Amino acid sequence: MAIKAKMLGREAVMRRLNHLVPDAEKNLAAAQLEVAQEAASRIAARAPIGPTGEYRRSISAERLADLPGGQQVLAARPTKDRNATGVFAAWYWRFLEFGTSAHVIKAKHGRPLTFTGRDGKVVSVKSVRHPGADAKPHIFPTWRAYQKTARRKMAAAVNKAVRKAMGK
C-alpha cells in the first residue's frame, strides 16, 4: 500500500493547528521573539566594538509588525507571518560582516571630498584610496551556532500548547 502525502502551505498548516490547538500560535510568537532577542544578545556579544560602541548598541530584535513608521525590511519576498521577528543592526553591518576590498572614493557633483586628517587639519581632495576593511564575521557564525537551539525552543513552545490542549 502506498502512502500519500499532501503538501500544505504555511497558512493552511497554521490554520489547522490553530483549530486544534488555540494557544499554539500565541506560544510560538512568544518563543519567536524570545529566540530573536537571545540571538541579538549573542550577536552583540561577538560584534566588533569600535571606538564608540554605537554599532554594538544598535543590534536589537523586534517583531516586523512593530517596526517604527512602517519601516521596510529588505527581503527576497514579504512574509505572511504576522508574528515574524528579526534581528536588526546599523546599516553598515554588511561591511563589518563581509569586509570591503580596496577602492577609490571619488568626489561627486563638482565638490571636493572634505574631511579632517589625522593631524587635525582639514583636507580637500578629488579622490581618496580606501585601503579596504577586513571581514569581522559575527552575525552568521553566531546564528549558525544558535539555530538548532532556536528551532528546539520554538518546537517546544508549540509542543507545550499541544500538551495543554490534550490535557496532559
PyMOL commands that place a pseudoatom at each C-alpha (Angstrom):
pseudoatom trace, name=CA, resn=MET, resi=1, chain=A, elem=C, hetatm=0, pos=[0.000, 0.000, 0.000]
pseudoatom trace, name=CA, resn=ALA, resi=2, chain=A, elem=C, hetatm=0, pos=[1.372, 3.393, -0.988]
pseudoatom trace, name=CA, resn=ILE, resi=3, chain=A, elem=C, hetatm=0, pos=[1.321, 6.290, 1.416]
pseudoatom trace, name=CA, resn=LYS, resi=4, chain=A, elem=C, hetatm=0, pos=[0.146, 9.585, 0.012]
pseudoatom trace, name=CA, resn=ALA, resi=5, chain=A, elem=C, hetatm=0, pos=[1.102, 12.956, 1.405]
pseudoatom trace, name=CA, resn=LYS, resi=6, chain=A, elem=C, hetatm=0, pos=[-0.383, 16.319, 0.586]
pseudoatom trace, name=CA, resn=MET, resi=7, chain=A, elem=C, hetatm=0, pos=[1.838, 19.394, 0.835]
pseudoatom trace, name=CA, resn=LEU, resi=8, chain=A, elem=C, hetatm=0, pos=[0.188, 22.314, 2.584]
pseudoatom trace, name=CA, resn=GLY, resi=9, chain=A, elem=C, hetatm=0, pos=[1.342, 25.906, 2.699]
pseudoatom trace, name=CA, resn=ARG, resi=10, chain=A, elem=C, hetatm=0, pos=[2.296, 27.637, 5.929]
pseudoatom trace, name=CA, resn=GLU, resi=11, chain=A, elem=C, hetatm=0, pos=[-1.074, 29.385, 6.186]
pseudoatom trace, name=CA, resn=ALA, resi=12, chain=A, elem=C, hetatm=0, pos=[-3.003, 26.125, 5.838]
pseudoatom trace, name=CA, resn=VAL, resi=13, chain=A, elem=C, hetatm=0, pos=[-0.845, 24.369, 8.428]
pseudoatom trace, name=CA, resn=MET, resi=14, chain=A, elem=C, hetatm=0, pos=[-1.230, 27.239, 10.910]
pseudoatom trace, name=CA, resn=ARG, resi=15, chain=A, elem=C, hetatm=0, pos=[-4.984, 27.401, 10.289]
pseudoatom trace, name=CA, resn=ARG, resi=16, chain=A, elem=C, hetatm=0, pos=[-5.350, 23.675, 11.057]
pseudoatom trace, name=CA, resn=LEU, resi=17, chain=A, elem=C, hetatm=0, pos=[-3.029, 23.882, 14.042]
pseudoatom trace, name=CA, resn=ASN, resi=18, chain=A, elem=C, hetatm=0, pos=[-4.943, 26.853, 15.486]
pseudoatom trace, name=CA, resn=HIS, resi=19, chain=A, elem=C, hetatm=0, pos=[-8.201, 24.952, 15.000]
pseudoatom trace, name=CA, resn=LEU, resi=20, chain=A, elem=C, hetatm=0, pos=[-6.847, 22.009, 17.020]
pseudoatom trace, name=CA, resn=VAL, resi=21, chain=A, elem=C, hetatm=0, pos=[-4.630, 23.918, 19.464]
pseudoatom trace, name=CA, resn=PRO, resi=22, chain=A, elem=C, hetatm=0, pos=[-5.812, 27.508, 20.065]
pseudoatom trace, name=CA, resn=ASP, resi=23, chain=A, elem=C, hetatm=0, pos=[-2.708, 28.574, 22.055]
pseudoatom trace, name=CA, resn=ALA, resi=24, chain=A, elem=C, hetatm=0, pos=[-0.154, 27.257, 19.544]
pseudoatom trace, name=CA, resn=GLU, resi=25, chain=A, elem=C, hetatm=0, pos=[0.326, 30.482, 17.584]
pseudoatom trace, name=CA, resn=LYS, resi=26, chain=A, elem=C, hetatm=0, pos=[0.438, 32.619, 20.738]
pseudoatom trace, name=CA, resn=ASN, resi=27, chain=A, elem=C, hetatm=0, pos=[3.098, 30.362, 22.314]
pseudoatom trace, name=CA, resn=LEU, resi=28, chain=A, elem=C, hetatm=0, pos=[5.045, 30.246, 19.045]
pseudoatom trace, name=CA, resn=ALA, resi=29, chain=A, elem=C, hetatm=0, pos=[5.002, 34.055, 18.732]
pseudoatom trace, name=CA, resn=ALA, resi=30, chain=A, elem=C, hetatm=0, pos=[6.372, 34.442, 22.262]
pseudoatom trace, name=CA, resn=ALA, resi=31, chain=A, elem=C, hetatm=0, pos=[9.073, 31.850, 21.545]
pseudoatom trace, name=CA, resn=GLN, resi=32, chain=A, elem=C, hetatm=0, pos=[9.996, 33.552, 18.249]
pseudoatom trace, name=CA, resn=LEU, resi=33, chain=A, elem=C, hetatm=0, pos=[10.523, 36.887, 19.987]
pseudoatom trace, name=CA, resn=GLU, resi=34, chain=A, elem=C, hetatm=0, pos=[12.494, 35.242, 22.805]
pseudoatom trace, name=CA, resn=VAL, resi=35, chain=A, elem=C, hetatm=0, pos=[14.717, 33.436, 20.272]
pseudoatom trace, name=CA, resn=ALA, resi=36, chain=A, elem=C, hetatm=0, pos=[15.299, 36.658, 18.304]
pseudoatom trace, name=CA, resn=GLN, resi=37, chain=A, elem=C, hetatm=0, pos=[16.225, 38.552, 21.485]
pseudoatom trace, name=CA, resn=GLU, resi=38, chain=A, elem=C, hetatm=0, pos=[18.633, 35.803, 22.532]
pseudoatom trace, name=CA, resn=ALA, resi=39, chain=A, elem=C, hetatm=0, pos=[20.173, 35.778, 19.032]
pseudoatom trace, name=CA, resn=ALA, resi=40, chain=A, elem=C, hetatm=0, pos=[20.566, 39.568, 19.141]
pseudoatom trace, name=CA, resn=SER, resi=41, chain=A, elem=C, hetatm=0, pos=[22.315, 39.436, 22.515]
pseudoatom trace, name=CA, resn=ARG, resi=42, chain=A, elem=C, hetatm=0, pos=[24.664, 36.667, 21.308]
pseudoatom trace, name=CA, resn=ILE, resi=43, chain=A, elem=C, hetatm=0, pos=[25.447, 38.595, 18.115]
pseudoatom trace, name=CA, resn=ALA, resi=44, chain=A, elem=C, hetatm=0, pos=[26.042, 41.804, 20.078]
pseudoatom trace, name=CA, resn=ALA, resi=45, chain=A, elem=C, hetatm=0, pos=[28.447, 39.959, 22.372]
pseudoatom trace, name=CA, resn=ARG, resi=46, chain=A, elem=C, hetatm=0, pos=[30.562, 38.932, 19.345]
pseudoatom trace, name=CA, resn=ALA, resi=47, chain=A, elem=C, hetatm=0, pos=[30.184, 42.211, 17.428]
pseudoatom trace, name=CA, resn=PRO, resi=48, chain=A, elem=C, hetatm=0, pos=[33.190, 44.463, 16.859]
pseudoatom trace, name=CA, resn=ILE, resi=49, chain=A, elem=C, hetatm=0, pos=[33.145, 47.289, 19.384]
pseudoatom trace, name=CA, resn=GLY, resi=50, chain=A, elem=C, hetatm=0, pos=[34.735, 50.178, 17.502]
pseudoatom trace, name=CA, resn=PRO, resi=51, chain=A, elem=C, hetatm=0, pos=[35.720, 53.477, 19.116]
pseudoatom trace, name=CA, resn=THR, resi=52, chain=A, elem=C, hetatm=0, pos=[32.186, 54.455, 20.231]
pseudoatom trace, name=CA, resn=GLY, resi=53, chain=A, elem=C, hetatm=0, pos=[30.393, 51.113, 20.665]
pseudoatom trace, name=CA, resn=GLU, resi=54, chain=A, elem=C, hetatm=0, pos=[27.493, 52.540, 18.645]
pseudoatom trace, name=CA, resn=TYR, resi=55, chain=A, elem=C, hetatm=0, pos=[27.267, 49.534, 16.318]
pseudoatom trace, name=CA, resn=ARG, resi=56, chain=A, elem=C, hetatm=0, pos=[27.044, 47.033, 19.161]
pseudoatom trace, name=CA, resn=ARG, resi=57, chain=A, elem=C, hetatm=0, pos=[24.273, 49.088, 20.802]
pseudoatom trace, name=CA, resn=SER, resi=58, chain=A, elem=C, hetatm=0, pos=[22.337, 49.199, 17.508]
pseudoatom trace, name=CA, resn=ILE, resi=59, chain=A, elem=C, hetatm=0, pos=[21.797, 45.417, 17.456]
pseudoatom trace, name=CA, resn=SER, resi=60, chain=A, elem=C, hetatm=0, pos=[18.249, 44.578, 18.533]
pseudoatom trace, name=CA, resn=ALA, resi=61, chain=A, elem=C, hetatm=0, pos=[15.445, 42.084, 17.984]
pseudoatom trace, name=CA, resn=GLU, resi=62, chain=A, elem=C, hetatm=0, pos=[11.910, 43.151, 17.108]
pseudoatom trace, name=CA, resn=ARG, resi=63, chain=A, elem=C, hetatm=0, pos=[8.708, 41.905, 15.581]
pseudoatom trace, name=CA, resn=LEU, resi=64, chain=A, elem=C, hetatm=0, pos=[8.449, 43.089, 11.983]
pseudoatom trace, name=CA, resn=ALA, resi=65, chain=A, elem=C, hetatm=0, pos=[4.955, 44.400, 12.695]
pseudoatom trace, name=CA, resn=ASP, resi=66, chain=A, elem=C, hetatm=0, pos=[6.351, 46.640, 15.458]
pseudoatom trace, name=CA, resn=LEU, resi=67, chain=A, elem=C, hetatm=0, pos=[8.928, 48.438, 13.306]
pseudoatom trace, name=CA, resn=PRO, resi=68, chain=A, elem=C, hetatm=0, pos=[8.632, 52.216, 13.675]
pseudoatom trace, name=CA, resn=GLY, resi=69, chain=A, elem=C, hetatm=0, pos=[6.805, 54.138, 10.958]
pseudoatom trace, name=CA, resn=GLY, resi=70, chain=A, elem=C, hetatm=0, pos=[6.134, 51.093, 8.802]
pseudoatom trace, name=CA, resn=GLN, resi=71, chain=A, elem=C, hetatm=0, pos=[9.865, 50.748, 8.144]
pseudoatom trace, name=CA, resn=GLN, resi=72, chain=A, elem=C, hetatm=0, pos=[10.566, 48.475, 5.181]
pseudoatom trace, name=CA, resn=VAL, resi=73, chain=A, elem=C, hetatm=0, pos=[12.638, 45.344, 5.575]
pseudoatom trace, name=CA, resn=LEU, resi=74, chain=A, elem=C, hetatm=0, pos=[14.628, 44.224, 2.564]
pseudoatom trace, name=CA, resn=ALA, resi=75, chain=A, elem=C, hetatm=0, pos=[13.900, 40.576, 1.875]
pseudoatom trace, name=CA, resn=ALA, resi=76, chain=A, elem=C, hetatm=0, pos=[13.533, 38.251, -1.078]
pseudoatom trace, name=CA, resn=ARG, resi=77, chain=A, elem=C, hetatm=0, pos=[9.767, 38.284, -0.558]
pseudoatom trace, name=CA, resn=PRO, resi=78, chain=A, elem=C, hetatm=0, pos=[7.440, 39.707, 2.080]
pseudoatom trace, name=CA, resn=THR, resi=79, chain=A, elem=C, hetatm=0, pos=[6.483, 37.430, 4.964]
pseudoatom trace, name=CA, resn=LYS, resi=80, chain=A, elem=C, hetatm=0, pos=[2.959, 36.204, 5.615]
pseudoatom trace, name=CA, resn=ASP, resi=81, chain=A, elem=C, hetatm=0, pos=[3.776, 35.519, 9.261]
pseudoatom trace, name=CA, resn=ARG, resi=82, chain=A, elem=C, hetatm=0, pos=[2.092, 38.162, 11.439]
pseudoatom trace, name=CA, resn=ASN, resi=83, chain=A, elem=C, hetatm=0, pos=[4.494, 37.316, 14.258]
pseudoatom trace, name=CA, resn=ALA, resi=84, chain=A, elem=C, hetatm=0, pos=[7.702, 37.346, 12.196]
pseudoatom trace, name=CA, resn=THR, resi=85, chain=A, elem=C, hetatm=0, pos=[10.713, 38.632, 14.088]
pseudoatom trace, name=CA, resn=GLY, resi=86, chain=A, elem=C, hetatm=0, pos=[14.134, 39.796, 13.017]
pseudoatom trace, name=CA, resn=VAL, resi=87, chain=A, elem=C, hetatm=0, pos=[17.489, 40.929, 14.306]
pseudoatom trace, name=CA, resn=PHE, resi=88, chain=A, elem=C, hetatm=0, pos=[18.352, 44.460, 13.212]
pseudoatom trace, name=CA, resn=ALA, resi=89, chain=A, elem=C, hetatm=0, pos=[21.581, 46.472, 13.278]
pseudoatom trace, name=CA, resn=ALA, resi=90, chain=A, elem=C, hetatm=0, pos=[23.033, 49.686, 11.876]
pseudoatom trace, name=CA, resn=TRP, resi=91, chain=A, elem=C, hetatm=0, pos=[23.006, 49.880, 8.076]
pseudoatom trace, name=CA, resn=TYR, resi=92, chain=A, elem=C, hetatm=0, pos=[26.751, 49.194, 7.781]
pseudoatom trace, name=CA, resn=TRP, resi=93, chain=A, elem=C, hetatm=0, pos=[26.547, 45.715, 9.337]
pseudoatom trace, name=CA, resn=ARG, resi=94, chain=A, elem=C, hetatm=0, pos=[27.322, 44.061, 5.980]
pseudoatom trace, name=CA, resn=PHE, resi=95, chain=A, elem=C, hetatm=0, pos=[30.617, 45.953, 5.639]
pseudoatom trace, name=CA, resn=LEU, resi=96, chain=A, elem=C, hetatm=0, pos=[31.707, 44.706, 9.057]
pseudoatom trace, name=CA, resn=GLU, resi=97, chain=A, elem=C, hetatm=0, pos=[30.476, 41.143, 8.476]
pseudoatom trace, name=CA, resn=PHE, resi=98, chain=A, elem=C, hetatm=0, pos=[31.960, 40.642, 4.999]
pseudoatom trace, name=CA, resn=GLY, resi=99, chain=A, elem=C, hetatm=0, pos=[34.663, 43.338, 4.816]
pseudoatom trace, name=CA, resn=THR, resi=100, chain=A, elem=C, hetatm=0, pos=[35.395, 45.562, 1.818]
pseudoatom trace, name=CA, resn=SER, resi=101, chain=A, elem=C, hetatm=0, pos=[38.030, 45.492, -0.893]
pseudoatom trace, name=CA, resn=ALA, resi=102, chain=A, elem=C, hetatm=0, pos=[40.405, 48.357, -1.573]
pseudoatom trace, name=CA, resn=HIS, resi=103, chain=A, elem=C, hetatm=0, pos=[38.768, 51.016, -3.751]
pseudoatom trace, name=CA, resn=VAL, resi=104, chain=A, elem=C, hetatm=0, pos=[38.889, 54.654, -4.787]
pseudoatom trace, name=CA, resn=ILE, resi=105, chain=A, elem=C, hetatm=0, pos=[36.299, 57.101, -3.430]
pseudoatom trace, name=CA, resn=LYS, resi=106, chain=A, elem=C, hetatm=0, pos=[35.715, 59.943, -5.892]
pseudoatom trace, name=CA, resn=ALA, resi=107, chain=A, elem=C, hetatm=0, pos=[34.138, 63.322, -5.231]
pseudoatom trace, name=CA, resn=LYS, resi=108, chain=A, elem=C, hetatm=0, pos=[30.722, 63.909, -6.824]
pseudoatom trace, name=CA, resn=HIS, resi=109, chain=A, elem=C, hetatm=0, pos=[28.846, 66.905, -8.178]
pseudoatom trace, name=CA, resn=GLY, resi=110, chain=A, elem=C, hetatm=0, pos=[31.980, 69.003, -8.673]
pseudoatom trace, name=CA, resn=ARG, resi=111, chain=A, elem=C, hetatm=0, pos=[32.599, 69.365, -4.932]
pseudoatom trace, name=CA, resn=PRO, resi=112, chain=A, elem=C, hetatm=0, pos=[35.793, 68.028, -3.316]
pseudoatom trace, name=CA, resn=LEU, resi=113, chain=A, elem=C, hetatm=0, pos=[35.850, 65.438, -0.551]
pseudoatom trace, name=CA, resn=THR, resi=114, chain=A, elem=C, hetatm=0, pos=[36.491, 67.340, 2.661]
pseudoatom trace, name=CA, resn=PHE, resi=115, chain=A, elem=C, hetatm=0, pos=[37.478, 65.701, 5.934]
pseudoatom trace, name=CA, resn=THR, resi=116, chain=A, elem=C, hetatm=0, pos=[39.732, 66.156, 8.943]
pseudoatom trace, name=CA, resn=GLY, resi=117, chain=A, elem=C, hetatm=0, pos=[43.094, 64.418, 8.607]
pseudoatom trace, name=CA, resn=ARG, resi=118, chain=A, elem=C, hetatm=0, pos=[44.977, 62.552, 11.314]
pseudoatom trace, name=CA, resn=ASP, resi=119, chain=A, elem=C, hetatm=0, pos=[46.957, 65.676, 12.144]
pseudoatom trace, name=CA, resn=GLY, resi=120, chain=A, elem=C, hetatm=0, pos=[43.730, 67.639, 12.772]
pseudoatom trace, name=CA, resn=LYS, resi=121, chain=A, elem=C, hetatm=0, pos=[43.922, 69.728, 9.588]
pseudoatom trace, name=CA, resn=VAL, resi=122, chain=A, elem=C, hetatm=0, pos=[41.018, 69.976, 7.134]
pseudoatom trace, name=CA, resn=VAL, resi=123, chain=A, elem=C, hetatm=0, pos=[41.833, 68.215, 3.844]
pseudoatom trace, name=CA, resn=SER, resi=124, chain=A, elem=C, hetatm=0, pos=[40.044, 68.713, 0.484]
pseudoatom trace, name=CA, resn=VAL, resi=125, chain=A, elem=C, hetatm=0, pos=[40.810, 66.282, -2.359]
pseudoatom trace, name=CA, resn=LYS, resi=126, chain=A, elem=C, hetatm=0, pos=[39.200, 64.945, -5.574]
pseudoatom trace, name=CA, resn=SER, resi=127, chain=A, elem=C, hetatm=0, pos=[39.620, 61.283, -4.630]
pseudoatom trace, name=CA, resn=VAL, resi=128, chain=A, elem=C, hetatm=0, pos=[40.845, 59.035, -1.825]
pseudoatom trace, name=CA, resn=ARG, resi=129, chain=A, elem=C, hetatm=0, pos=[42.226, 55.484, -1.912]
pseudoatom trace, name=CA, resn=HIS, resi=130, chain=A, elem=C, hetatm=0, pos=[40.351, 53.432, 0.668]
pseudoatom trace, name=CA, resn=PRO, resi=131, chain=A, elem=C, hetatm=0, pos=[42.535, 50.506, 1.802]
pseudoatom trace, name=CA, resn=GLY, resi=132, chain=A, elem=C, hetatm=0, pos=[39.548, 48.210, 2.396]
pseudoatom trace, name=CA, resn=ALA, resi=133, chain=A, elem=C, hetatm=0, pos=[38.482, 46.601, 5.641]
pseudoatom trace, name=CA, resn=ASP, resi=134, chain=A, elem=C, hetatm=0, pos=[38.936, 43.072, 6.947]
pseudoatom trace, name=CA, resn=ALA, resi=135, chain=A, elem=C, hetatm=0, pos=[35.832, 40.957, 7.477]
pseudoatom trace, name=CA, resn=LYS, resi=136, chain=A, elem=C, hetatm=0, pos=[34.756, 40.566, 11.094]
pseudoatom trace, name=CA, resn=PRO, resi=137, chain=A, elem=C, hetatm=0, pos=[32.160, 37.787, 10.882]
pseudoatom trace, name=CA, resn=HIS, resi=138, chain=A, elem=C, hetatm=0, pos=[29.884, 37.920, 13.904]
pseudoatom trace, name=CA, resn=ILE, resi=139, chain=A, elem=C, hetatm=0, pos=[26.293, 37.586, 12.650]
pseudoatom trace, name=CA, resn=PHE, resi=140, chain=A, elem=C, hetatm=0, pos=[26.135, 34.446, 10.526]
pseudoatom trace, name=CA, resn=PRO, resi=141, chain=A, elem=C, hetatm=0, pos=[28.585, 32.295, 12.541]
pseudoatom trace, name=CA, resn=THR, resi=142, chain=A, elem=C, hetatm=0, pos=[26.665, 33.169, 15.711]
pseudoatom trace, name=CA, resn=TRP, resi=143, chain=A, elem=C, hetatm=0, pos=[23.290, 32.375, 14.120]
pseudoatom trace, name=CA, resn=ARG, resi=144, chain=A, elem=C, hetatm=0, pos=[24.530, 29.083, 12.651]
pseudoatom trace, name=CA, resn=ALA, resi=145, chain=A, elem=C, hetatm=0, pos=[25.752, 28.033, 16.103]
pseudoatom trace, name=CA, resn=TYR, resi=146, chain=A, elem=C, hetatm=0, pos=[22.440, 29.023, 17.750]
pseudoatom trace, name=CA, resn=GLN, resi=147, chain=A, elem=C, hetatm=0, pos=[19.998, 27.943, 15.010]
pseudoatom trace, name=CA, resn=LYS, resi=148, chain=A, elem=C, hetatm=0, pos=[19.473, 24.361, 16.234]
pseudoatom trace, name=CA, resn=THR, resi=149, chain=A, elem=C, hetatm=0, pos=[18.723, 25.552, 19.775]
pseudoatom trace, name=CA, resn=ALA, resi=150, chain=A, elem=C, hetatm=0, pos=[16.395, 28.238, 18.408]
pseudoatom trace, name=CA, resn=ARG, resi=151, chain=A, elem=C, hetatm=0, pos=[14.370, 25.698, 16.441]
pseudoatom trace, name=CA, resn=ARG, resi=152, chain=A, elem=C, hetatm=0, pos=[14.137, 23.456, 19.501]
pseudoatom trace, name=CA, resn=LYS, resi=153, chain=A, elem=C, hetatm=0, pos=[12.808, 26.344, 21.621]
pseudoatom trace, name=CA, resn=MET, resi=154, chain=A, elem=C, hetatm=0, pos=[10.107, 27.164, 19.061]
pseudoatom trace, name=CA, resn=ALA, resi=155, chain=A, elem=C, hetatm=0, pos=[9.124, 23.498, 18.664]
pseudoatom trace, name=CA, resn=ALA, resi=156, chain=A, elem=C, hetatm=0, pos=[8.969, 23.151, 22.460]
pseudoatom trace, name=CA, resn=ALA, resi=157, chain=A, elem=C, hetatm=0, pos=[6.581, 26.116, 22.654]
pseudoatom trace, name=CA, resn=VAL, resi=158, chain=A, elem=C, hetatm=0, pos=[4.202, 24.508, 20.142]
pseudoatom trace, name=CA, resn=ASN, resi=159, chain=A, elem=C, hetatm=0, pos=[4.509, 21.109, 21.857]
pseudoatom trace, name=CA, resn=LYS, resi=160, chain=A, elem=C, hetatm=0, pos=[3.684, 22.718, 25.205]
pseudoatom trace, name=CA, resn=ALA, resi=161, chain=A, elem=C, hetatm=0, pos=[0.492, 24.185, 23.715]
pseudoatom trace, name=CA, resn=VAL, resi=162, chain=A, elem=C, hetatm=0, pos=[-0.414, 20.785, 22.230]
pseudoatom trace, name=CA, resn=ARG, resi=163, chain=A, elem=C, hetatm=0, pos=[0.091, 19.036, 25.580]
pseudoatom trace, name=CA, resn=LYS, resi=164, chain=A, elem=C, hetatm=0, pos=[-2.038, 21.693, 27.284]
pseudoatom trace, name=CA, resn=ALA, resi=165, chain=A, elem=C, hetatm=0, pos=[-4.811, 21.255, 24.704]
pseudoatom trace, name=CA, resn=MET, resi=166, chain=A, elem=C, hetatm=0, pos=[-4.691, 17.471, 25.150]
pseudoatom trace, name=CA, resn=GLY, resi=167, chain=A, elem=C, hetatm=0, pos=[-4.964, 17.882, 28.918]
pseudoatom trace, name=CA, resn=LYS, resi=168, chain=A, elem=C, hetatm=0, pos=[-1.598, 16.319, 29.776]
for i in range(1, 168): cmd.bond("trace and resi %d" % i, "trace and resi %d" % (i + 1))
show_as sticks, trace
zoom trace
